[in-house]
Amino acid sequence: MLAVRRMADGPRRATERDLARVEAQVGRKNATLRDAAEIGLAVGAILNKRKMAKHFVVTIRDGHLSWHRRLDQIAAEARLDGIYVIRTSMPAEHLNAAETVQAYKDLSHVERAFRSLKSVDLDIRPIRHWTADRVRAHVFLCMLAYHVEWHLRFPTLTARRVEDLSAGRVPQAHRPN
């Protein structure tokens, strides 16, 4: 959690450093930034660069720039760090919250499957089709080949799912090793 917190603080600290630099430029005797519009453009570029405007209160006048952190906003966002929402159309009696989260995390297996379709795992070479029916047939054959390959890799999970289906139960979200 500490590493995540440091990563989240990085953009805010960089924005504070850049705002302090512009504030110092405005406060100099021979300031290049004097007009409120010029200062606003410089500050706007800084806040938009890292999307940090919501964390700062900035006051700009001719020859003046001041800013401070919105501590309540920063604290509220820190409480949400690491929280995400997963929505599903499956009824709760078929897929509870833990299974829903596990199914979401298992998407990496699906993504890996798509990467392996055309790589060395299945050794399917690119074939150029020009008609919609041939493209659909090619994709179907690729997915069928991956399906067979997956069942060969994880036979115990396959047997468990067959038992669940034959007993009329909805299979649980399984995670291959």
Contacts in CASP RR format, 6 or more apart in sequence:
PFRMAT RR
TARGET T0000
AUTHOR 0000-0000-0000
METHOD contacts of the structure
MODEL  1
MLAVRRMADGPRRATERDLARVEAQVGRKNATLRDAAEIGLAVGAILNKR
KMAKHFVVTIRDGHLSWHRRLDQIAAEARLDGIYVIRTSMPAEHLNAAET
VQAYKDLSHVERAFRSLKSVDLDIRPIRHWTADRVRAHVFLCMLAYHVEW
HLRFPTLTARRVEDLSAGRVPQAHRPN
4 81 0 8 1.000
4 82 0 8 1.000
5 78 0 8 1.000
5 81 0 8 1.000
8 78 0 8 1.000
8 81 0 8 1.000
11 50 0 8 1.000
11 51 0 8 1.000
11 52 0 8 1.000
12 50 0 8 1.000
12 52 0 8 1.000
12 55 0 8 1.000
12 69 0 8 1.000
12 74 0 8 1.000
14 50 0 8 1.000
15 46 0 8 1.000
15 47 0 8 1.000
15 49 0 8 1.000
15 50 0 8 1.000
15 52 0 8 1.000
15 55 0 8 1.000
15 56 0 8 1.000
16 69 0 8 1.000
18 46 0 8 1.000
18 49 0 8 1.000
19 43 0 8 1.000
19 46 0 8 1.000
19 56 0 8 1.000
19 58 0 8 1.000
19 65 0 8 1.000
19 67 0 8 1.000
22 33 0 8 1.000
22 39 0 8 1.000
22 42 0 8 1.000
22 43 0 8 1.000
22 46 0 8 1.000
22 65 0 8 1.000
23 65 0 8 1.000
23 66 0 8 1.000
23 67 0 8 1.000
25 31 0 8 1.000
25 32 0 8 1.000
25 33 0 8 1.000
25 42 0 8 1.000
26 33 0 8 1.000
26 34 0 8 1.000
26 39 0 8 1.000
26 63 0 8 1.000
26 64 0 8 1.000
26 65 0 8 1.000
27 63 0 8 1.000
27 65 0 8 1.000
31 63 0 8 1.000
33 39 0 8 1.000
33 42 0 8 1.000
33 63 0 8 1.000
33 65 0 8 1.000
34 62 0 8 1.000
34 63 0 8 1.000
35 62 0 8 1.000
35 63 0 8 1.000
36 60 0 8 1.000
36 61 0 8 1.000
36 62 0 8 1.000
36 63 0 8 1.000
39 60 0 8 1.000
39 63 0 8 1.000
39 65 0 8 1.000
40 60 0 8 1.000
43 58 0 8 1.000
43 60 0 8 1.000
43 65 0 8 1.000
43 67 0 8 1.000
44 53 0 8 1.000
47 53 0 8 1.000
47 56 0 8 1.000
47 58 0 8 1.000
54 70 0 8 1.000
54 73 0 8 1.000
55 69 0 8 1.000
55 70 0 8 1.000
55 73 0 8 1.000
55 74 0 8 1.000
55 77 0 8 1.000
56 67 0 8 1.000
56 68 0 8 1.000
56 69 0 8 1.000
56 70 0 8 1.000
57 67 0 8 1.000
57 68 0 8 1.000
57 69 0 8 1.000
57 70 0 8 1.000
58 65 0 8 1.000
58 66 0 8 1.000
58 67 0 8 1.000
59 65 0 8 1.000
59 66 0 8 1.000
59 67 0 8 1.000
86 100 0 8 1.000
86 101 0 8 1.000
86 104 0 8 1.000
88 95 0 8 1.000
88 100 0 8 1.000
88 103 0 8 1.000
90 100 0 8 1.000
94 170 0 8 1.000
95 103 0 8 1.000
95 170 0 8 1.000
95 173 0 8 1.000
99 172 0 8 1.000
99 173 0 8 1.000
100 173 0 8 1.000
102 173 0 8 1.000
102 175 0 8 1.000
103 173 0 8 1.000
105 175 0 8 1.000
106 173 0 8 1.000
106 175 0 8 1.000
109 176 0 8 1.000
113 146 0 8 1.000
113 150 0 8 1.000
116 122 0 8 1.000
116 146 0 8 1.000
117 124 0 8 1.000
117 142 0 8 1.000
117 143 0 8 1.000
117 145 0 8 1.000
117 146 0 8 1.000
118 124 0 8 1.000
118 125 0 8 1.000
118 126 0 8 1.000
118 142 0 8 1.000
121 149 0 8 1.000
122 142 0 8 1.000
122 145 0 8 1.000
122 146 0 8 1.000
122 149 0 8 1.000
124 142 0 8 1.000
124 145 0 8 1.000
127 138 0 8 1.000
129 135 0 8 1.000
129 137 0 8 1.000
129 138 0 8 1.000
151 158 0 8 1.000
153 176 0 8 1.000
154 176 0 8 1.000
157 174 0 8 1.000
157 176 0 8 1.000
160 171 0 8 1.000
160 174 0 8 1.000
161 171 0 8 1.000
161 174 0 8 1.000
164 170 0 8 1.000
164 171 0 8 1.000
164 172 0 8 1.000
165 171 0 8 1.000
END
